[in-house]
Amino acid sequence: MSKASEIKNGNILRFNGELVQVEEFIHRTPGNLRAFYQARMRNVKTGKLVEYRFRTDEEVTIARVETNDYQYLYEDGNDLVVMDNTTYEQFNIPKFLFGNSVKFLKEGVNVIIAFESDEPIMAQAPASVELEITYSEPAVKGDTSTNALKAATVETGAEIRVPLFINQGDKVKVDTATGAYMERVKG
């Protein structure tokens, strides 16, 4: 157990049986009242925001979280199988931990996984990935307004919006957080 005064931004706490990540942690001393810590925390699994006031001497459990790079190998039902790049040990990580970015992951890409006592609690895809366009509708001549976009399917099966000059077989860079087209990859 630790004291509330030892908490730092970014720490992961076991709070009311749930894991929460501290986003904001402020020491307050209102007038002649006792000092306290105002904390804004986000539930790791649900993403829900939690606000709480800790007494300065209140006991808290700071979770020991290990974060590491893993290589995404393949999909297995509702899980993604990843491999530790140093020990070659494999783990099944629930897809929902990646959020929306899961549909842009292709085999061989490196991901970041956080474990708390052998349980995966957070997963992060790279900020952007390079994917090949497997299908896109041909652009119609004269259909060029500024920033005109058309639908295209990438090799992972996800559908994104791309500029009219992108064709089937082109490689594009995609933002994994938003699914937005970033640029065409030369080569």
HELIX and SHEET records of a PDB file:
HELIX    1   1 ALA A    4  GLU A    6  5                                   3    
HELIX    2   2 LYS A   95  PHE A  104  5                                  10    
SHEET    1   A 6 SER A   2  LYS A   3  0                                        
SHEET    2   A 6 GLU A  59  ILE A  62 -1                                        
SHEET    3   A 6 ILE A  12  PHE A  15 -1                                        
SHEET    4   A 6 GLU A  18  ARG A  28 -1                                        
SHEET    5   A 6 PHE A  36  ASN A  43 -1                                        
SHEET    6   A 6 LEU A  49  ARG A  55 -1                                        
SHEET    1   B 5 GLN A  90  PRO A  94  0                                        
SHEET    2   B 5 ASP A  79  ASP A  84 -1                                        
SHEET    3   B 5 VAL A  65  ASP A  76 -1                                        
SHEET    4   B 5 ASN A 110  GLU A 116 -1                                        
SHEET    5   B 5 GLU A 119  GLN A 124 -1                                        
SHEET    1   C 5 GLU A 159  PRO A 163  0                                        
SHEET    2   C 5 LEU A 149  VAL A 154 -1                                        
SHEET    3   C 5 SER A 128  SER A 136 -1                                        
SHEET    4   C 5 LYS A 171  ASP A 175 -1                                        
SHEET    5   C 5 TYR A 181  VAL A 185 -1                                        
END                                                                             
